[in-house]
Amino acid sequence: MADVPKGLLEAIADLEKLFIVDQAKLKQITDHFVGELQKGLDKDGSNIPMNPTWVMGYPTGDEQGSFLALDMGGTNLRVCEILLPEEKGEFDIIQSKYKMPEELKTGNAEELWEYVADCLQQFIEYHHEDEELEALPLGFTFSYPATQDYIDHGVLQRWTKGFDIDGVEGHDVVLQFEEALKKKVSSVASPFVLL
């Protein structure tokens, strides 16, 4: 950097200082964040909703079989099949990613769940063409604030991530999705787990 003008080096050093967080400030930020999380646990309507979930146990490592996983984020929908063989700790995963169409983000509930069910059906058809499948358990990661009273039930509190779909807020997303699944996909066990 011998050929860089001194004034430019000083300007870069000044910019770098803007991104340095000292220990005291970092502690203050962390304490504030933890406080906001606690408020979310203590009362409804806080800045960071903390919603209890109903996962009452952890995997033992002895699970075996095929399991479906669905992750509905803001940009993509991921569908995975996880294969757990007899060998403890081993697994194989098959996955596909589907883009969430922009027009779907402001559509209606029926269009949303039909699209998700279609993607799941496409995944099953592509990876299990001409196979007779038993009903596979499904875990559904619904990455939006939802009130869960039990593991296969979740009422959407509000949309985030640019979504504003009519007919979903205030309703159980599991029931809505199950209705679409009944029409499109026969290889999914019901009820499933909402995460």
Contacts in CASP RR format, 6 or more apart in sequence:
PFRMAT RR
TARGET T0000
AUTHOR 0000-0000-0000
METHOD contacts of the structure
MODEL  1
MADVPKGLLEAIADLEKLFIVDQAKLKQITDHFVGELQKGLDKDGSNIPM
NPTWVMGYPTGDEQGSFLALDMGGTNLRVCEILLPEEKGEFDIIQSKYKM
PEELKTGNAEELWEYVADCLQQFIEYHHEDEELEALPLGFTFSYPATQDY
IDHGVLQRWTKGFDIDGVEGHDVVLQFEEALKKKVSSVASPFVLL
1 9 0 8 1.000
21 29 0 8 1.000
36 46 0 8 1.000
36 47 0 8 1.000
36 48 0 8 1.000
37 48 0 8 1.000
37 50 0 8 1.000
39 46 0 8 1.000
39 47 0 8 1.000
39 48 0 8 1.000
40 46 0 8 1.000
40 47 0 8 1.000
40 48 0 8 1.000
40 49 0 8 1.000
40 50 0 8 1.000
41 50 0 8 1.000
49 145 0 8 1.000
49 157 0 8 1.000
51 145 0 8 1.000
51 146 0 8 1.000
51 147 0 8 1.000
51 148 0 8 1.000
51 157 0 8 1.000
52 148 0 8 1.000
53 148 0 8 1.000
53 151 0 8 1.000
53 195 0 8 1.000
54 148 0 8 1.000
54 149 0 8 1.000
54 150 0 8 1.000
54 151 0 8 1.000
55 151 0 8 1.000
55 193 0 8 1.000
55 195 0 8 1.000
56 151 0 8 1.000
61 88 0 8 1.000
61 89 0 8 1.000
62 88 0 8 1.000
63 84 0 8 1.000
64 84 0 8 1.000
64 85 0 8 1.000
64 86 0 8 1.000
65 83 0 8 1.000
65 84 0 8 1.000
65 85 0 8 1.000
66 81 0 8 1.000
66 82 0 8 1.000
66 83 0 8 1.000
66 84 0 8 1.000
66 136 0 8 1.000
67 81 0 8 1.000
67 82 0 8 1.000
67 84 0 8 1.000
67 136 0 8 1.000
67 137 0 8 1.000
67 138 0 8 1.000
67 139 0 8 1.000
68 79 0 8 1.000
68 80 0 8 1.000
68 81 0 8 1.000
68 82 0 8 1.000
68 120 0 8 1.000
68 136 0 8 1.000
68 137 0 8 1.000
68 138 0 8 1.000
68 139 0 8 1.000
68 188 0 8 1.000
69 78 0 8 1.000
69 79 0 8 1.000
69 80 0 8 1.000
69 81 0 8 1.000
69 82 0 8 1.000
69 138 0 8 1.000
69 139 0 8 1.000
69 140 0 8 1.000
69 141 0 8 1.000
70 77 0 8 1.000
70 78 0 8 1.000
70 79 0 8 1.000
70 80 0 8 1.000
70 116 0 8 1.000
70 120 0 8 1.000
70 138 0 8 1.000
70 139 0 8 1.000
70 140 0 8 1.000
70 141 0 8 1.000
71 77 0 8 1.000
71 78 0 8 1.000
71 80 0 8 1.000
71 141 0 8 1.000
71 143 0 8 1.000
72 100 0 8 1.000
72 116 0 8 1.000
72 140 0 8 1.000
72 141 0 8 1.000
72 142 0 8 1.000
72 143 0 8 1.000
73 100 0 8 1.000
73 141 0 8 1.000
73 143 0 8 1.000
73 161 0 8 1.000
74 100 0 8 1.000
74 105 0 8 1.000
74 143 0 8 1.000
74 161 0 8 1.000
74 162 0 8 1.000
74 163 0 8 1.000
75 99 0 8 1.000
75 100 0 8 1.000
76 97 0 8 1.000
76 98 0 8 1.000
76 99 0 8 1.000
76 100 0 8 1.000
77 97 0 8 1.000
77 98 0 8 1.000
77 99 0 8 1.000
77 100 0 8 1.000
77 115 0 8 1.000
77 116 0 8 1.000
77 119 0 8 1.000
78 95 0 8 1.000
78 96 0 8 1.000
78 97 0 8 1.000
78 98 0 8 1.000
79 95 0 8 1.000
79 96 0 8 1.000
79 97 0 8 1.000
79 98 0 8 1.000
79 119 0 8 1.000
79 120 0 8 1.000
79 123 0 8 1.000
80 93 0 8 1.000
80 94 0 8 1.000
80 95 0 8 1.000
80 96 0 8 1.000
81 93 0 8 1.000
81 94 0 8 1.000
81 95 0 8 1.000
81 123 0 8 1.000
81 127 0 8 1.000
81 136 0 8 1.000
82 91 0 8 1.000
82 92 0 8 1.000
82 93 0 8 1.000
83 91 0 8 1.000
83 92 0 8 1.000
83 93 0 8 1.000
83 94 0 8 1.000
84 90 0 8 1.000
84 91 0 8 1.000
85 91 0 8 1.000
85 92 0 8 1.000
94 127 0 8 1.000
96 119 0 8 1.000
96 122 0 8 1.000
96 123 0 8 1.000
96 126 0 8 1.000
98 119 0 8 1.000
98 122 0 8 1.000
101 115 0 8 1.000
104 111 0 8 1.000
104 112 0 8 1.000
104 115 0 8 1.000
104 165 0 8 1.000
105 162 0 8 1.000
105 163 0 8 1.000
105 164 0 8 1.000
105 165 0 8 1.000
106 163 0 8 1.000
106 164 0 8 1.000
106 165 0 8 1.000
107 165 0 8 1.000
107 166 0 8 1.000
108 165 0 8 1.000
108 166 0 8 1.000
108 167 0 8 1.000
109 165 0 8 1.000
109 166 0 8 1.000
109 167 0 8 1.000
109 168 0 8 1.000
109 171 0 8 1.000
109 176 0 8 1.000
110 180 0 8 1.000
111 165 0 8 1.000
112 165 0 8 1.000
112 168 0 8 1.000
113 176 0 8 1.000
113 177 0 8 1.000
113 179 0 8 1.000
113 180 0 8 1.000
114 180 0 8 1.000
114 183 0 8 1.000
114 184 0 8 1.000
116 177 0 8 1.000
116 180 0 8 1.000
117 177 0 8 1.000
117 180 0 8 1.000
117 181 0 8 1.000
117 183 0 8 1.000
117 184 0 8 1.000
117 185 0 8 1.000
118 184 0 8 1.000
120 181 0 8 1.000
120 184 0 8 1.000
120 185 0 8 1.000
120 188 0 8 1.000
121 184 0 8 1.000
121 185 0 8 1.000
124 133 0 8 1.000
124 185 0 8 1.000
124 187 0 8 1.000
128 187 0 8 1.000
133 187 0 8 1.000
134 187 0 8 1.000
135 186 0 8 1.000
135 187 0 8 1.000
135 188 0 8 1.000
135 189 0 8 1.000
135 190 0 8 1.000
136 187 0 8 1.000
136 188 0 8 1.000
136 189 0 8 1.000
137 189 0 8 1.000
137 192 0 8 1.000
137 193 0 8 1.000
138 188 0 8 1.000
138 189 0 8 1.000
138 192 0 8 1.000
138 193 0 8 1.000
139 192 0 8 1.000
139 193 0 8 1.000
139 194 0 8 1.000
139 195 0 8 1.000
140 174 0 8 1.000
140 177 0 8 1.000
140 192 0 8 1.000
140 193 0 8 1.000
140 194 0 8 1.000
140 195 0 8 1.000
141 195 0 8 1.000
142 154 0 8 1.000
142 156 0 8 1.000
142 173 0 8 1.000
142 194 0 8 1.000
142 195 0 8 1.000
143 161 0 8 1.000
144 156 0 8 1.000
144 157 0 8 1.000
144 158 0 8 1.000
144 159 0 8 1.000
144 160 0 8 1.000
144 161 0 8 1.000
144 163 0 8 1.000
145 156 0 8 1.000
145 157 0 8 1.000
145 158 0 8 1.000
145 160 0 8 1.000
146 154 0 8 1.000
146 155 0 8 1.000
146 156 0 8 1.000
146 157 0 8 1.000
146 173 0 8 1.000
146 194 0 8 1.000
147 154 0 8 1.000
147 155 0 8 1.000
147 157 0 8 1.000
148 154 0 8 1.000
148 155 0 8 1.000
148 194 0 8 1.000
151 193 0 8 1.000
151 194 0 8 1.000
152 174 0 8 1.000
152 191 0 8 1.000
152 192 0 8 1.000
152 193 0 8 1.000
152 194 0 8 1.000
153 172 0 8 1.000
153 174 0 8 1.000
153 175 0 8 1.000
153 194 0 8 1.000
154 172 0 8 1.000
154 173 0 8 1.000
154 174 0 8 1.000
154 194 0 8 1.000
155 170 0 8 1.000
155 171 0 8 1.000
155 172 0 8 1.000
155 173 0 8 1.000
156 168 0 8 1.000
156 169 0 8 1.000
156 170 0 8 1.000
156 171 0 8 1.000
156 173 0 8 1.000
157 169 0 8 1.000
157 170 0 8 1.000
158 169 0 8 1.000
159 165 0 8 1.000
159 168 0 8 1.000
159 169 0 8 1.000
168 176 0 8 1.000
173 194 0 8 1.000
174 191 0 8 1.000
174 192 0 8 1.000
174 194 0 8 1.000
178 190 0 8 1.000
178 191 0 8 1.000
181 188 0 8 1.000
181 190 0 8 1.000
END
